[in-house]
Amino acid sequence: MAVSKKVSQIAVEKDKASDSSNESNEVKKETKDSSEKSEGPEKAGDAERPQTDGSSPPGGNGNGNGNGPPEDESREEKKERKRKEKEEEEELEEEVEDETESPKHRFRNMMRSFGKFCLKCIETIGITFSSLAILGVAGIMYHRMYNVHVLDKIDRAFDDGDPAYQLSMHKLTAKKAEGKEDPNLMKYWVERPQQKLLDDIIRGDIVGRYFLVIGEKGTGKTSLLLEAMKKVDGYNVAMFDAHADPEIFRIRLGKALNFAYAEDYIGSLFSIRGPRDTTALLDIERAFGKLEEVALRRASRKEGRPLILIINNAHLVKENEEGIKLVELLQQKAESLSGSGLVTMIFNLDDYWVYEKLKKLGTRLELINVRDLSRQETVKALHYSRETHFPSNKFPHLKLNDELNNQIYDLIGGRPQHVSQVARHEDILRACHEIIDREKTWFLNQCGLLGQEMDDDVMESGKFSTSAMMLMREFVEMDRRRLNSLLAKDIPDPKDEKKDHQLPELPLWRARQIMTRADYIQQYDNLNIFTIDSESRVRADSVPMMRAFHEIASQPRFDELLDETIERVAAIESLGRTREIVAKDLALGGKYKIRPKHDKWVVTMEGEQDTGEKDDDIYMEEITRHEGKKWWKKRMQRFHESYLPATKDNFDIDINRR
């Protein structure tokens, strides 16, 4: 009903509108005819009348009508109004048609609109798939280009130079030293016996093995490797320092190989998991995979030289679960890459535990032992370092002679680190004494004895100290027996005073037996107190440390202090193992007397108890500048005058020699 009413209303409105429009059209037509009749002669006359100027009549706008602009505005308004009315009529007609159309027409219109919708969907799908295809092709091309770019970067890392800048710093230091030398200085240059072997390895002449450069701290292992790298200008060589943290180890390996672990990969922006959502060991594995690809690429070019990867200070890796996994990963890569002749890996380390781990599965592993300099080599190294820092032409009073060089070797031995250190000081003997004092202080700080009054809460520290002191005492006794045998000769050899240092040493199993512990020796090695070489021999870490051992063992009542500490440790351990009843007064020298009295037993004590402290307390000498000078004087004497116990035999030998 509402639709029919609306339709009828629309029809009435249309009739009214058509009637009004017809009437207006008739009125307009009549007025138009009358105006044409009245204006006809005038227009004809105006046409014949010549126009003297091009201006329109006053008040006109060139159309012969005095109100031109208002008529234009009214026409535009009429057109706009007619357009709106027409749109409204069309909308009303569409609504009426929609409401009044038949089901057939409605279905046809619906199918027509559905077809239009389907065409739009197909068009959208086509655009989407074409865009995705373009993005996919671009992504694949970028991925391939990125992989090639990564390999090119790693390949450039093995060109001349060193991405880790260690070779650059070594060259800079060498240039500074060379700038101060004179032409005659090179005759004092010390050629180490291991240098030629390392030169052949770095040059790529030795293939199919990987190497372990082992030696005490300061023996010059890193300098030997850098010197060999300098001879080839770092070609085919990459070097980096190890670290206890696997993440830092990963970063340093990436810097040496010029590998970013896909951290600069743009594709990670569109992935849910980034390339760094993993562990450091997996990244190290990826780095070695890329290294293998670069090595294969270089081998295809028929260069015939393997890549060299040097891991410096490999002992810094901790001996924990992560560190052991890292060492195993490195050894597996070293075995496979060296077996194929693609990469030769060199481990440079100070501690024994890394070699102990590598030895289990090492089939292609070879050792290179770097030891201290001999006496002759030390004298040459002292001349070279001294002339570098204090040229004799400028400092003639600081020039070294043979006697002074031998004294320096007797004090500190042939450790290159110590030799270069004392050569920089004007008072070179004072620098030697300070090195020995530092070693002595370091050992006492780490393994000082606590005595009978040791608290039970520091039980572990007491065990650690007593084990070190027992091993130290054994080395001192061995050295005293050796020196006694040398001094007891009827005709002593004068060359004995000019021989190289021979530090007493023990097999590893024997050292553990003396310490009564098997687990502490590795910690002593880490602390640079004792050292374990590749042949599993234990000795003092250096000559200054051995001198510190002698001085500590020569202090008053050292043996008694050590025995009391051992007894205290044993007593604390016994408290944890058993229940014991101890008569304390008997331990202090008293006696108990048991006698009957009034059907009871009475216990009385006889004898005085020594409860006071001893006058000669056990102590360790304080290492100060004032007390240290006493040792400085003793160190400059003969060895038996400084460290051997004062015995009648030694006194007689000394008198005879004088």
WOLIN-V865173 format. One record per pair of residues at least 24 apart in sequence whose C-alpha atoms are under 7 Angstrom apart, sorted by the first residue. I is the first residue (numbers start at 1). J is the second residue. Records with the same first field share a line. If there is no record, write none. Layout:
# WOLIN-V865173
I->J ; J
This chain:
# WOLIN-V865173
150->259
151->290 ; 294
153->258
154->257 ; 258 ; 259 ; 294
155->294
157->257 ; 258
158->235 ; 236 ; 237 ; 238
159->235 ; 236
160->233 ; 234 ; 235
161->233 ; 234 ; 235
162->234 ; 238
163->255 ; 256 ; 258
164->239 ; 240 ; 255 ; 256
167->226 ; 230
170->226
177->388
180->388
181->388
185->384
188->380 ; 381 ; 383 ; 384
189->380 ; 381 ; 384
190->377 ; 380 ; 381
195->224
198->225 ; 228
199->228
202->228 ; 229 ; 308
203->232
204->305 ; 306
207->341
208->338 ; 339 ; 340 ; 341
209->338 ; 339 ; 344 ; 364 ; 365
210->334 ; 338 ; 344 ; 345 ; 346 ; 364 ; 365 ; 366
211->345 ; 346 ; 347 ; 365 ; 366 ; 367
212->346 ; 347 ; 348 ; 366 ; 367 ; 368
213->347 ; 348 ; 349 ; 367 ; 368 ; 369
214->348 ; 349 ; 350 ; 368 ; 369 ; 370
215->350 ; 369 ; 370 ; 371 ; 533
216->350 ; 541
217->350
218->415 ; 416 ; 417
219->370 ; 371 ; 372 ; 415 ; 416 ; 417
220->416
221->370
236->307 ; 308
237->307 ; 308 ; 309
238->308 ; 309 ; 310
239->309 ; 310 ; 311
240->310 ; 311 ; 312
241->311 ; 312 ; 313
242->311 ; 312 ; 313 ; 314 ; 316 ; 317
243->316 ; 317
244->316 ; 317 ; 318
246->280
247->280
250->280 ; 283 ; 284
281->326
295->342
306->341 ; 342 ; 343 ; 344
307->342 ; 343 ; 344
308->343 ; 344 ; 345
309->344 ; 345 ; 346
310->345 ; 346 ; 347
311->346 ; 347 ; 348
312->347 ; 348 ; 349
313->348 ; 349
314->347 ; 348 ; 349
315->349 ; 350 ; 351 ; 354
331->358
335->364
351->525 ; 526
352->532 ; 533
372->414 ; 415 ; 416
373->414 ; 415
374->414 ; 500
375->409 ; 414 ; 500
378->414
379->405
382->419 ; 423
385->420 ; 423
386->423 ; 424
389->424
398->426
411->544
412->543 ; 544
413->501 ; 543
433->632
435->544
436->544 ; 545 ; 548
439->544 ; 545 ; 548
440->545 ; 548
443->529
449->562 ; 565
450->565
451->561 ; 564 ; 565
452->564 ; 565 ; 568
456->572
459->569
462->569
463->569
464->520
466->562 ; 566
467->515
468->515
470->514 ; 515
471->511 ; 514 ; 515
472->549
473->553
475->504
476->549 ; 550
478->504
479->504
480->644
503->539
504->539
505->537 ; 538 ; 539
506->537 ; 538 ; 539
507->536 ; 537 ; 538
508->536 ; 537 ; 538
511->538
550->643
551->643
554->643
555->620 ; 621
557->618
561->618
